[in-house]
Amino acid sequence: MKYKKYLTNFFYFAAGLSLLVSIVLVVWLLQKTNGNILGLHWCNGISPCTEGPQPPVTVTAFIRIVDVKFTVYPEKREPAIGNWATIADVRLQDCNNSNNFTYNAIVTNSIGKGTVVIPSSNPLPEGDYRFFIRGYSHLNEEFNCYTLDTIGPDIDLTLEGKELLAGEVSNSYDNYVNSLDMSVLIGKLFTNDYKSDLNQDTLVNGLDFGNQIYNLFKNGD
């Protein structure tokens, strides 16, 4: 009889302990935000959601064009190879809507390569763009449309067979070689003036004057 009493008490104790553990487990599950319990989605640990789980958040980012590399040759340099450096103004014209993006004073190196760094304040959208290049002493030259994207475009404009025509050296740039340009160059004869030294052989002389005469009365694009 005594053992039966102990067994009964133990049974009640075990049942109570199991109930307590179950209650603690349920409370813990209910406190888990956005948990799923008994087929219900609990949003605040207290009551089921009425709208179900929320969809995942999608974050999109704009990957912009950082820079545009290009290669262009000014004409009639001396020496003729590896002497293509200049200071260029570059205009990129959208081939679909004619919007223009202009970048000034882009320095090209001796092999004719320059890099336009696109400012983050005025991003260049991906697309097809026509190149207009004006060298430091040159007429503006139009090139074909090229696709520019975020991969890092490197456009070799020399493949079109065009060079930048020299002779535009007047202070009032009018994209036209005329007597104004001739008078400036004549005034710089036998100096090393960078702008008038059309062939970049370090001396303004008859060779430069001959290059200018060759392009006299020509208009740029």
Beta strands, then each sheet from edge to edge (+ up, - down):
strand 1: 35-37
strand 2: 40-42
strand 3: 67-71
strand 4: 86-94
strand 5: 100-108
strand 6: 113-117
strand 7: 127-134
strand 8: 140-148
strand 9: 154-156
sheet 1: 1+ 2-
sheet 2: 6+ 3- 9-
sheet 3: 5+ 4- 7+ 8-
end
